[in-house]
Amino acid sequence: MRTRLLSLLGILVAVLPLSGCFGISLFGYTATNPRECLIRAMYFESNRSSEEGMLAVGTVVMNRLAAPGFPKTICGVVGQKNQFADGVLNRPMTERTSLARASSVADSILAGARHPACAGAMFFHTSGLRFPYDNMHYVLVAGGNAFYEKY
């Protein structure tokens, strides 16, 4: 019995590091489709009420995708630690209207649409917050977020 338990533990230890590579979550679903990852970022980050806010969030994701120093996949960008909402890749999306809006905007973004005000923006935070840094150039407030470029 103990040998079998140790064998199972060994398999688990070997598989866990690989699980993130294939989008497998032993504790629940994890998104790995680029379109779904983009939808999820916009759904959870844009206050779910503003198409303009969703477009701006999607633009930031695509700006990061094209920039050095960020992951080279949409899911990698969206799943980057401490950058987007907790659980963005695996929480349930329950608001049908917001999900439909995010899906439509994601299709536009994947077809090349971008928010013109966010052409250089790679960052955003909740609207209304202010930080004492002098290297933040704000370009847009939409969907409950303030979008900015860093100097």
N, C-alpha and C positions, 0 to 999 in steps of 0.2 A: 504494500500500500504506500509506504513512504517513498519507494523508488518511483512508483507511478506519479505521485504528487510532485516529486522533484523533476521528473521528466516533463510534466505539463507546465511547471513553472519555467523550465528552460525554454520551452517553445514560446510561452508568453513573452519572456524577456527578449527572445529573438524577433518576434513579430511586432511588438509595440513600436520600436523605432521605425519600422517600415510602414506602419499604418498611415502615417501622415503623407507618405509619398503617393499613396494610392487613393487617398480620400476616404479611407476606412476609419470609422470611429467605433471602438469597442463599446462606447457608452451612448451612442446615438448617431444620427445622420450628420454628415459633414459635406457641404457643397464642394464640388470640384469642377463643375461646368462653368466656363468663363462667363457665359450669359447670366447664369443663375447667381454667380458671385457678384456681378455688377448690379443685378436687380436687388440683391440683399443689401449691398452697401447703400444704395439709394433709398430703399425701403426703411432701413433702420436709422439712417443719418439725416434724412431730409424733412423730418417732422410729418412725413406722410401726407402732407396737404398741398404741397407746392410742386408743380411740374418744373418750374424754374429752378427750385432748390435741388430737385432730383438731377436735372441736367447739369447743374454746377457740381454736385458731388461726383457724378459720372465723369465730368471733365477732369476733375482733380485725379480720379483714379487713372484715367488715360494719360494725363500729364506725367504722373509718377511712373507709369508703365514705360514711357519713352525716355525717362531720365536715368542717368547713371546713379548708382547707389540705392536703387529700389529694386524689388523683385521683378523678374521679367515675365510674369504671368499675371493676369487679372486677379486670379484667386490668391496668388502670392502677395500682391499689393493689398488686397482687401483683408487678408488674413494676417498681415504683419502685426506683430505684437504691439499693443498700446497705441495703435493708429486709428482704429475704427471701433465701433460699439462692441462691447463684450458679447460674445456669442453670435456675432454677425453671420458666421458661416453655418450655424446649426440651430439657432432658435426658430421656432415656428413663425411663419408669416400668416397671420389670421385675418387681416383686413383685406377683403377681396377687392374693394375699389382701389385701395392704395397699391396692392399687388399688381392689378391691371395697369395702373398708371406707371408704376416702376418698370413693368415689362415693356410697355410701349416706348418709354424713354430709353431703356436699354437698347432696344432694337435700333432706335435713331442714332444712339452713340456708336454702336457697333457698325453702323452704316456711314459713320464719319461726322455726325453732328457734334458740335461743341458749344459751350456757352461762351459767347464772344468776350464777356467781361473777365472770364477766368482763363484766358489764353496762357498766362504764365503762372497761375496759382497752383500750388502744390499742397496747400495746407488750408484747414478751416477749423473753427471751434464754435461752440455754442454762441449765438448772438447775445450781446449784452455783457459778455465777459470782456475785461480789458486787462492787458498785461503791460508791464513797465519796460518792455523791450523797444528799442528804437529801430529795429531792423524789419519791422512788419509793415508792409504796405497793403492796406485793405482795398479790395477791388469790387466787392459785392456783398450784400446781405440778402439772403434768400433762404426760404425753407427752414428758418430758425437757426441758420448758421452765418457766420462772418467768414468770408473767403479772403485769403491773403497770399501775397508773394513775400519771400524773404529777400532782403538786400544782400 
